[in-house]
Amino acid sequence: MNRVRDLDHAIDIFEGELARRSRTPATRQKYRDVLYPFADFLERQAVHQPYAVTADHCREYLNRWIDSAPATMALYVSILTQFFTFLFEEEIITENPMARIKRPRLRRPEELDVVTISSSEVGELFRAAREWDEILCIALLCYLGPRRTAAANARRRDVDLERDPPTIRFKEKGGKVITKPLPHELVGIIRAADEAGVWGRAACFAPDAYLIPNRRAPRGRTRSPKVIYAIVKRLGDRAGVDVHPHALRAAFAVNYLDRFDGDTYGLQKLMGHRRPETTQVYLRRHDDFKAMEKVRDLSWGGHGARGEPATTDSCRDETPASVFPSSRGMPPTGFEPVFEADTVPTVLLSKLEALRERSSRERA
């Protein structure tokens, strides 16, 4: 019991153990966010040593989140339990104050509700986008469904347009790196941004630049996912759509399953789920990279497997209708992109061209 000076010292020792167990920096930060306020709480009660902590102390601290979501309470209970279990196993304490405090029951995956938005609402968000960061943010989330932290920290160097098929690398939850094929339409959008010099001139773009560009210089080495939340909420307010980043991840999953006949195996790989049961949440009603290649034909523009607009009755049962308005009667944009015109929905072509022209004027 004399191996640690005080609670702060015990937390430092535990954090070192987490690092040896290969916990990610984000995970270790979450533990600090819970344990150091816990130590401050005990300090105010004149409790300085870990062996002096009782179950009642733990309960009183946890009661602050009694009205929070079960998952929030479960997180705090789990962190305190792992901390004191470590101290007990290391014989720093002789009794574990968390031994009789149980985590709240969490609903099983099949019991969860999927919060998503409709295809027409996705179209409204695209139409509401005015800036490159907005276009690229909404496109990345809707075409590939990454978590917002992965989307926020994706760099231009993570995109390989020369590979066949073109790919993007995401650093996902738990430090897992996932390489995904890029949908054709998303490739078109990225090429248009390249031409506009979003990340620098196309021939020598800055590889370290964030794929979703900054409006101001980042504060730290790791970009906060709050930037994604802010962009999505701004677009939602402008379009009159109640949306958040995870709703777009869910919209991607539902659209993928609708379009590719309930392919939960491919979706599991794309979503980065460890367990197939988690992916089943999005099914409601299966090779690794090969299985994911279908995502190249994912379209919010109602395109078939080879990029042809799905307008005939024969396609109606296989390909959902476009979320973008018909281009019939619309004047030509004058946009001569480096990719085929039907790679990107017409409603986006005009928007991308306007952004590209503005970027050219600003660089001049």
Buried (B, 14 or more C-beta within 10 A) or exposed (E): EEEBEBBBBBBEBBBEEBEEEEBBEEBBEBBBEBBBEBBEBBEEEEBBBBBBBEBEBBBEBBEEBEEEEEEEBBBBBBBBBBBBBBBBEBEBBEEBBBEEBEBEEEEEBEEEEBEBBEBEBBBBBBBBBBBBBBBBBBBBBBBBBBBBBBBBBBBBBBBBBEEEBBBBBBBBBEEEEBBBBBBBBBBBBBBBBBBBBBBEEBEEBEEEBBBBBEEEEEEEEEBBBEBBBBBBBBBBEBBEBEBBBBBBBBBBBBBBBEBBEBBBBBBBBBBBBEEBEBBBBBBEEEEEBEBBEBBBBBBBBBBBBEBEBBBEEEBEEEBBEBBBEEBEEEEEBEBEBEBEEBBBBBBBBBBBBEBBEEBEEEEE
